[in-house]
């Protein structure tokens, strides 16, 4: 089982995006909420390392905004 960690300003939209990309999409969770992109990216990298998840560059948007860190499991595309 593989996992992916990412950041987004719109968790509902992002969840739908990933659900459409992975047939085996499951266990979606919001694991943090931050007021800056930098803080969210730091947590994203930390969790990806701890959990062994993919975390490609993500999160297009302003630095000062409401950012969420999410994680989900999958079995590939």
C-alpha positions in Angstrom: 0.0 0.0 0.0 1.3 3.4 -1.0 0.4 6.8 0.4 0.6 10.4 -0.6 0.9 13.6 1.5 0.1 17.0 0.1 -1.1 20.5 0.8 -4.1 22.4 -0.5 -6.2 25.5 0.2 -9.4 23.6 -0.9 -9.5 20.0 0.6 -12.8 19.1 -1.0 -11.6 20.0 -4.5 -8.3 18.2 -3.9 -10.0 15.1 -2.6 -12.1 14.9 -5.8 -9.0 15.4 -8.0 -7.1 12.5 -6.4 -10.2 10.3 -6.3 -10.4 10.7 -10.1 -6.7 9.8 -10.5 -6.4 6.7 -8.3 -8.8 3.7 -8.6 -7.8 2.5 -5.2 -8.1 5.9 -3.4 -8.9 5.5 0.3 -8.4 6.7 3.8 -8.4 10.4 3.0 -7.6 12.5 6.1 -6.8 16.1 6.9 -3.9 16.0 9.3 -3.2 19.7 9.8 -4.3 23.2 9.2 -1.8 26.1 8.9 -1.9 29.8 8.2 1.1 29.9 5.9 2.2 27.8 2.9 5.7 27.5 4.4 4.4 25.9 7.6 2.2 23.5 5.6 5.1 22.5 3.3 7.3 21.8 6.3 4.7 19.5 7.9 4.0 17.9 4.5 7.8 17.0 4.2 8.0 15.8 7.8 5.0 13.5 7.5 6.1 12.1 4.2 9.4 11.2 5.7 7.9 9.6 8.8 5.2 7.7 6.9 7.2 6.9 3.8 4.7 8.7 1.5 5.1 10.4 -1.8 5.0 14.2 -1.5 5.8 15.8 -4.8 5.8 19.6 -5.0 2.3 20.8 -4.5 0.3 23.8 -3.3 -0.1 26.6 -5.8 -1.3 29.7 -4.0 -0.4 32.6 -1.7 2.0 32.3 1.2 -0.4 33.8 3.7 -3.6 31.8 3.5 -5.4 28.9 5.1 -3.5 25.7 4.1 -4.4 22.1 4.9 -2.1 19.1 4.9 -3.8 15.8 3.8 -2.8 12.2 3.4 -4.4 9.2 1.6 -3.6 5.6 0.7 -3.7 4.0 -2.7 -2.4 1.0 -4.6 -1.2 2.9 -7.7 -3.0 4.4 -10.7 
